[in-house]
C-alpha cells in the first residue's frame, strides 16, 4: 500500500524541498502529443502540478496527504484531491500525461500500474523521476552527510528508500519507448537551511516518532555547521527521470 511519511512535516516539506529544473520539462513535454489533461500523482504540495498547469488545459493532482495538499497553490485549471496512486476517481482513458515525482517507490506497483493503464489514453506518456543523496563537493562534509544518512538515521528509513538510491533500477517500468535522463539541481544554501532540509527526511520523522519527538538533526548540527562555514555553499541534487508510452 502507499505510505504517508510526510503529512507531519508538510509545511517544512513545502519550504525546504527542491523544485525541478526547466530542463526536465523541456525534455519531457515534447514527448507528449496531447495537451488536454495531465495527472500529477502524489503531487505533495503541488509543485509539479503548478508547472503542468502552464501547458495543459486541465491538471488533476492527487495525494494521500490532505496536509500536503493544503500547502499547494490554488490555480484555476488544477484540481487537488485526496486519493492514492492505486485508486483514483478518474474515468477511463482520461489523460495525455501522468507524472510522479519522488514518490513511486512508496506505491503498490502492480495496482499502480493497473490504474495508470486504466486512465491512460492512446499515446499517453508516464513520467517518473526522483533524486538521490545531495552532494556538496566537499569530501569531509559529504562524508558526514552520508554517515548521517546511512548510520545515524539509517535504521529509520523505510525499505522503499533504497529504490531512490539506485534510481529505480529495481522498480519495473513495463512501458514502450522508454527514455531516461539526468538533471543536476543546484542550490545555494546556508547550513541552517540545509539542516531544516534534513528535517524533511522521512527517516528523521520516523526517528522522532520512536524517540518521543527527539530531533535527530541535532546529533549532526554542530559538526555540520562547522564544516559548512559562514554563508552559503552550493549543494547539488542528482535528479533522474524515465518516461514511456503507456499504451
Secondary structure, DSSP 8 states (H G I E B T S, - for coil): -----SSTTHHHHHHHS----HHHHHHHGGG----SEEEEET-TTTHHHHHHTTT-SEEEEEES-HHHHTTS---TTEEEEE--SS-----SS-EEEEEEES-GGGS-HHHHHHHHHHHEEEEEEEEEEEE---B-S-HHHHHHHHHIIIIITGGGS-TTHHHHHTTTTTS----EEEEEEEEEEEEEEEHHHHHHHHTTSHHHHHHHHHTTT--TTHHHHHHHHHHH-SSEEEEEEEEEEEEEE--
